Amino acid sequence: METEKNQMLTLDSRKRLTLTLVENVESFSDEEVVLKTALGGMTIKGSSLKIEDLSVQNGNIVVSGKIDKMDFVEIKEKHSFFQRLFR
């Protein structure tokens, strides 16, 4: 049985984003931050973006700047050719 994970997202005045359950920062620039979280992928878009705080051990991140858009993406497991063939 899989336990449900609760992710907390706080957006303060579209200038400061705090997020939990972060597993990895895939990429970042001043216009885009791409994250892998325990619940899937997330892309944050805006301008003058900065990672103020990152604790992968605790799974927390704080991003500041002008946040214009957030997208959530489900990460699908990749299966090899043989795994798909013998399902």
Summary of the structure (lengths in Angstrom):
residues: 87
radius of gyration: 15.1
end to end distance: 21.0
largest distance: 50.2
contacts: 218
relative contact order: 0.22
helix: 6%
strand: 59%
